[in-house]
């Protein structure tokens, strides 16, 4: 169970440089094809915090085609997480912890975000069996089943309603979307990050499907992914997921189409297809590769919604699989 105190730090007395505490917020303006990501990682034991504010306006395969990027890795760590301001202009305040938040950002080049987030549910605790049917008992089992390993030593997901404004390129855009935020704490080293997915589909305030999945890229496309945790939010009631069939189609690392069948603890199934509209590489840790895309989702009954699909893998795993070395032949070029 998540309490108001859980918006604060959970730093243990013996914490070292690996212990991290994260906040994630994301918005999407479908009619403008604009997606913004706000992400912070605080490492209180060593006194630093990273902050990433990114804006995407197309489906791209390199960071140079991101519309806006303010990613800074070694900012001063705040004293508390319920109300903090970063050195690069981001402010986050828990208004009604742990459900409601105010997010403000004033960056460079006229870029601004001013957002209110109202939670539509109680935060979903992946380690609480009353929330997630996939919850485990021991710490080792929790880490193995979490998706992010010990990085999700504590973790909650929360679907809510964003309203506010985005300013970019001399224009102001209205924000009005349902999206999902999260908060995590635990040991999360910057290398060998577990390979996983963190995604959701929203069909207005009355229906949302959210999941965390394991991911093994070495397997065939339709066998790569399996459920770690997730839920259905329907008409104000949350039902934990018991099964997930997920197939993600990519060109390189670029996500372009997704299909899922999610089954909740009632036995109710939701079948949807998603087409990526906006997305790009997102480097939340310098030794990892994330692809994040906003999809337009269509349920089997015809309802249309939107939501993020993201996949993360470590560059260590990728270099083991794809690393190259050019070697000189044993002979020499002769005329």
N, C-alpha and C positions, 0 to 999 in steps of 0.2 A: 504493500500500500504506500502511495506517495503522499507526503504531508507538505504543508507550506514550508517547512524547514528544508525540504529537499531542493529548493531553488538555490540554496547556499552551497558553499564548499563542503566536500566530504573528505578532506585531506587527512589521511591517517598519520599518526605520529612518526611512523618509520618511512614515510613517502620519500621517493627519490625522483630523479629527473623524468622517469617514465610516467608518473602519475599525472593524469590529465582530467580536465573537466570541460565539457563542451556544451555549446548552445548552437542550435541550427534554426534559422528562419528562412522561408522561401516564399516568394509571391509570383503570380503569373497574371498577365493581362492578355487573355486570348485574342481579343479583337485587334490588338497591336502587336502580337507575337513578341512580347517582352517578358523575360524571366529574370528575376533578381534573387541572388543567394547572399545571405548574411551568416557568417560562421565565425565562432571564436573558440579557441582552445587555450585554457589557462593551465599553467604548470606552476602551482603555488610554491612547491618545494624549492624551485629554482628561481622564482620571482619573475617569470615571463608569461606573456600571453600573445598568441597570434590572432590576427583579425583579417578576414577575407570578405570583401564586398565585391561581387561580380555581377555583371549585367550581360545578358545574351539576347540577340535579336534575330538569330537564324540557326539553322542546324549546321554546325561547323566541326572541323576535325583538327583545328589547331588553335592555340591560345591567342595568336595574333589577330584572329577574327572575332574575338570577344569584344563586345561594345565598350565595356568598362571593366577595369581590374585594379583593385586596391588590396593587395595581399602583402601583409607585413608580419614577419615571423617572430620578432623579439621586442615586443612592446612591454611596458611595465605591467605587472600583474595587479589587478584591482584588489582592494581589501575585502570585498564581498561580491557575490554574484546576483543578488536580488536588485541591485541598483549600481550600475557601473558605467563609466565612460572611458573609452580607449583613446590612446594618443592620436589615432588617425580619424577621430570624429564620430565614432559610433557610441550611442548611448542605449542601454537596455535597462528597463525597469519592470519588475514584477509588480503589477498594480493590485492584483487579487491572487496572491500566490496559492497554489501553483498553476492557476488556470489562465490568467489574463496578463498581457504584457504590452508595454509601450516600447517601440523601437524607432529611434531617430538616427539619421546619419547625414552629415554634411561633409562631402568629400571635395575633390578637386574638379576643376572644369565645370562647375555648376551642378554637379551630381548631388541629389538629395533624396532621402527616403524618410517619410513620416508616417508611421504605421501604428494602428491599434489592433491587437490580436485578442479575440474573445474565444476562450475555449468552449467547445460544444459538448464536452464530456469531462469526466474525471480523467486525469492522466493514467495511461495504461502502463502498468508495471509489469515488465516481461518476466520478472522473477516471482510474481505473486500468482499462485495457482488459482485464486479466485478471479484473476484477470485472464491469464494465458493458460490454456490447456497443455501447452508445451513446456510450462515451467518445470524446472528441475529442483532437486532437494539439496544436494551438496554443492559447494563452491566449484569444485572441479567440473561437475556436470553442468552447472550454470554457464561456466565459461565455454565449455565445449559446445553447448547448444545455443549460445546467444547470437552467433553470427560474427560479432566483433571480438570474440574471446574475452580476455580480461578487461578490454576497453569498455565492455558493457557489464562491468562488475555491478554497476547500478545504471539503470536506463529506463526512461519513460518516453512514450510517444503521445502526442496530444493533437487531435484534429480541431481546428477552429476557424473562425471567420476573420479575415484581414480586411480592414478598411483604411483608407488614407491616400497619400499621394506619392508619386515618383516624379522627380524632376530630372530631365536629361536632354541634352542637345537643345537647350533653349525652350523646351516645351514641358508642360506639366500634365501628367496622366493620372486619372483617378484609379485607385486600387480598390477592388471589391471582389474577393475570391475566397474560396474555402481551400485551405492547405493544412499541412501537418508540420508541426515543429517537434524537436526532441531535445532532451538533455541527458548527458551520459557522464559517468565518472568511473575511474578505475585505471589500472596500469595499461598505457597505450604507448608503446615505443614508436619511434618514427620510421623504423625499418621493419620488414616482415609483417606488415599489416595484413590481417586475415582477408582472404578473398570472399566477398559477400555482396549482397544487394540490399537496398533500403528504398522502398517504393510505395506508392499509393495511388488510388483513383477516387475522385470525389464527384458526386452527382448531386450537387446542392448541399444544403444543410442537413437533409434528412437521410442521406446515404453516403457512406465512405467506406472503402476497403483499403486496409493498410497492412503491409507485410514487411518482414525482414527475412531474407533467404540466404541459405548456404549456396555456394557457387563453385563448381569444379569445371573450369574452361577446357580441361583435357577430354571431357566426355562429349558425346553427340549433343546437338543443340537441345533436343527435347528431353535430355536426361541430365543436364548440367545443374539444375537448381532444385532445391527442396526447402520446405518451410522451416524457419527457425521460430518465429513468433509472428502474430498478427491479429487483426480484429476486423469485425464489421461493426460500424456505427449505423444503426437503422432506427429512425424515428426516436432518437434520443437515448437508445439503449445499446450497450456495447456487448458483442458476442465474440469471444475468442475464436481464432481459427484453429481447426484441427487438421486441415490438409490444404495443399497448394500445388496445382499443376501449372507450371510456368515455362514459357518458351520465348526466348528473346533473340531477335534476328539483328545482326550487326554487319556493317561493312567496316572491316578493321575493328576499331573500338567504338565506332559511331553506332549508337542504338537507333534503329529506324522503325522497328515494328515489334510489338509484344502481344502475347496472348496469355490469359490466365483463367483458371477455374479455381475459385476459392471456396472452401467449405467451412462453415462455422459450426460451433458446438450444438446448434439446433439441427444440424444436418442440412441446412439451407445452402444451396450452391449459387455462386455468381460467376457468370461466364462473360468475359469482355475481351475486345480487341483494342489495342492502342496503336496509334500512329504518331511518331515523334514529330513535333512541330518546331521546337526550339531546343537547342542544347549545345554542349561543347565539353571539351576537357576541363576538368576542375582539379587543381593540385592543392588539396587541403594539407598534405604533408609532402615535403620535397622528394621523398623516396617512394611515393605512391602514384598510381594513375587512377583517376576517377572519371567516368563519363556520366554526365547528368543531363537528362532530357525531359522536357514537359511533353506529355502525350495527350492527344485527344482520344478519349476512351468512348467506345460504343458497347453498351451492354446487349445481351442477346435479345432483350425486350425492346431495344431501340433507344433507350435513354442515353444521352450524351453527357460526358463529364470530362474533367481535366485532372492531371496529377503527375507528379514527378516519378521518373524511373532513374535510379542511380546504381552504378556498379563500381566497386573498388577492388583493386588488386595491388600488390606491392611490386615495385620495380625489381626487387630481388627475385620474385617468382617469374617475372617476365624475362629478365636477363638469363635465368637458368634455361628458359625455353627458347629464347630467340637471340641470345648474345652471339655476336659475330667476332671472328678474328681473321684478319688477312695475314697470311704468312708468305714469305719469299720462298720460291721454289729452290730446290737444292742446287740447281745449275745456275748459270749466268747467261744473260742475253749475249749472243754472239752475232757477228755479221755474217 
